[in-house]
Amino acid sequence: MAELTFKTNIRRDKWPRWMKKLHEYMTRVTQDRELEPTRDEFLRLKMIMEGCIENLKDEKQARRASIHVFLGEDDNRLSLIIMRSNLVITSYYIE
């Protein structure tokens, strides 16, 4: 069964609050689902992430943060790239 995995250069104890909440939410959303590494699945996950980020901004968790989610392709593998202030924060991919 394929699952959503991530890669980041930030130690888990140094994650900002919005990043922890986003990761917890994405873990809950994909917990009991069988994911397929298709473009449609990544677009669905991208919409979910963008909605979660907007909710975090409304709750003042990510007030001034300029956070964006992009769909990227690396080595013929799709991934969701979360960027803040033009820096890659996290990459999510289905493995």
Contact map, one row per residue, 1 for C-alpha under 8 A:
11100000000000000000000000000000011000000000000000000000000000000000000000000000000000000000000
11110000000000000000000000000000011110000000000000000000000000000000000000000000000000000000011
11111000000000000000000000000100011000000000000000000000000000000000000000000000000000000000011
01111100000000000000000000100100001000000000000000000000000000000000000000000000000000000001111
00111110000000000000000000000000000000000000000000000000000000000000000000000000000000000001111
00011111000000000000000000000000000000000000000000000000000000000000000000000000000000000111100
00001111100000000000000000000000000000000000000000000000000000000000000000000000000000000111000
00000111111000000000000000000000000000000000000000000000000000000000000000000000000000001110000
00000011111000000000000000000000000000000000000000000000000000000000000000000000000000001100000
00000001111101100000000000000000000000000000000000000000000000000000000000000000000000001000000
00000001111111100000000000000000000000000000000000000000000000000000000000000000000000000000000
00000000011111100000000000000000000000000000000000000000000000000000000000000000000000000000000
00000000001111100000000000000000000000000000000000000000000000000000000000000000000000000000000
00000000011111110000000000000000000000000000000000000000000000000000000000000000000000000000000
00000000011111111011000000000000000000000000000000000000000000000000000000000000000000000000000
00000000000001111111000000000000000000000000000000000000000000000000000000000000000000000000000
00000000000000111111100000000000000000000000000000000000000010000000000000000000000000000000000
00000000000000011111110000000000000000000000000000001001000011000000000000000000000000000000000
00000000000000111111111000000000000000000000000000000000000000000000000000000000000000000000000
00000000000000111111111100000000000000000000000000000000000000000000000000000000000000000000000
00000000000000001111111110000000000000000000000000000000000000000000000000000000000000000000000
00000000000000000111111111000000000000000000000010011000000000000000000000000000000000000000000
00000000000000000011111111100000000000000000000000000000000000000000000000000000000000000000000
00000000000000000001111111110000000000000000000000000000000000000000000000000000000000000000000
00000000000000000000111111111000000000000000000000010000000000000000000000000000000000000000000
00000000000000000000011111111100000000000000000010000000000000000000000000000000000000000000000
00010000000000000000001111111110000000000000000000000000000000000000000000000000000000000000000
00000000000000000000000111111110000000000000000000000000000000000000000000000000000000000000000
00000000000000000000000011111111100000000000000000000000000000000000000000000000000000000000000
00110000000000000000000001111111111000000000000000000000000000000000000000000000000000000000000
00000000000000000000000000111111100000000000000000000000000000000000000000000000000000000000000
00000000000000000000000000001111110000000000000000000000000000000000000000000000000000000000000
00000000000000000000000000001111111000000000000000000000000000000000000000000000000000000000000
11100000000000000000000000000101111100000000000000000000000000000000000000000000000000000000000
11110000000000000000000000000100111110001000000000000000000000000000000000000000000000000000010
01000000000000000000000000000000011111001000000000000000000000000000000000000000000000000000010
01000000000000000000000000000000001111101100000000000000000000000000000000000100000000000000011
00000000000000000000000000000000000111111100000000000000000000000000000000000100000000000000000
00000000000000000000000000000000000011111110000000000000000000000000000000000100000000000000000
00000000000000000000000000000000000001111111000000000000000000000000000000000000000000000000000
00000000000000000000000000000000001111111111100000000000000000000000000000000000000000000000000
00000000000000000000000000000000000011111111110000000000000000000000001000000111000000000000000
00000000000000000000000000000000000000111111111000000000000000000000001000000000000000000000000
00000000000000000000000000000000000000011111111100000000000000000000000000000000000000000000000
00000000000000000000000000000000000000001111111110000000000000000000000000000000000000000000000
00000000000000000000000000000000000000000111111111000000000000000000111000000001000000000000000
00000000000000000000000000000000000000000011111111100000000000000000000000000000000000000000000
00000000000000000000000000000000000000000001111111110000000000000000000000000000000000000000000
00000000000000000000010001000000000000000000111111111000000000000000100000000000000000000000000
00000000000000000000000000000000000000000000011111111100000000000001100000000000000000000000000
00000000000000000000000000000000000000000000001111111110000000000000000000000000000000000000000
00000000000000000000010010000000000000000000000111111111000000000000000000000000000000000000000
00000000000000000100010000000000000000000000000011111111100001000010000000000000000000000000000
00000000000000000000000000000000000000000000000001111111110000000000000000000000000000000000000
00000000000000000000000000000000000000000000000000111111111000000000000000000000000000000000000
00000000000000000100000000000000000000000000000000011111111111000000000000000000000000000000000
00000000000000000000000000000000000000000000000000001111111111100000000000000000000000000000000
00000000000000000000000000000000000000000000000000000111111110100000000000000000000000000000000
00000000000000000000000000000000000000000000000000000011111111000000000000000000000000000000000
00000000000000000000000000000000000000000000000000000001111111100000000000000000000000000000000
00000000000000001100000000000000000000000000000000000001111111100000000000000000000000000000000
00000000000000000100000000000000000000000000000000001001101111111000000000000000000000000000000
00000000000000000000000000000000000000000000000000000000110111111000000000000000000000000000000
00000000000000000000000000000000000000000000000000000000000001111100000000000000000000000000000
00000000000000000000000000000000000000000000000000000000000001111110000000000000000110000000000
00000000000000000000000000000000000000000000000000000000000000011111000000000000000110000000000
00000000000000000000000000000000000000000000000000001000000000001111100000000000011110000000000
00000000000000000000000000000000000000000000000001000000000000000111110000000000011100000000000
00000000000000000000000000000000000000000000010011000000000000000011111000000001111000000000000
00000000000000000000000000000000000000000000010000000000000000000001111100000001111000000000000
00000000000000000000000000000000000000000110010000000000000000000000111110000111100000000000000
00000000000000000000000000000000000000000000000000000000000000000000011111000111100000000000000
00000000000000000000000000000000000000000000000000000000000000000000001111111110000000000000000
00000000000000000000000000000000000000000000000000000000000000000000000111111110000000000000000
00000000000000000000000000000000000000000000000000000000000000000000000011111000000000000000000
00000000000000000000000000000000000000000000000000000000000000000000000011111100000000000000000
00000000000000000000000000000000000000000000000000000000000000000000000011111110000000000000100
00000000000000000000000000000000000011100100000000000000000000000000001111011111000000000000100
00000000000000000000000000000000000000000100000000000000000000000000001111001111100000000011110
00000000000000000000000000000000000000000100010000000000000000000000111100000111110000000011100
00000000000000000000000000000000000000000000000000000000000000000000111100000011111000011111000
00000000000000000000000000000000000000000000000000000000000000000011110000000001111100011110000
00000000000000000000000000000000000000000000000000000000000000000011110000000000111111111100000
00000000000000000000000000000000000000000000000000000000000000001111000000000000011111111000000
00000000000000000000000000000000000000000000000000000000000000001110000000000000001111100000000
00000000000000000000000000000000000000000000000000000000000000000000000000000000001111110000000
00000000000000000000000000000000000000000000000000000000000000000000000000000000001111111000000
00000000000000000000000000000000000000000000000000000000000000000000000000000000111101111110000
00000001110000000000000000000000000000000000000000000000000000000000000000000000111100111110000
00000111100000000000000000000000000000000000000000000000000000000000000000000000111000011111000
00000111000000000000000000000000000000000000000000000000000000000000000000000011110000011111100
00011110000000000000000000000000000000000000000000000000000000000000000000000011100000000111110
00011100000000000000000000000000000000000000000000000000000000000000000000001111000000000011111
01111000000000000000000000000000001110000000000000000000000000000000000000000010000000000001111
01111000000000000000000000000000000010000000000000000000000000000000000000000000000000000000111
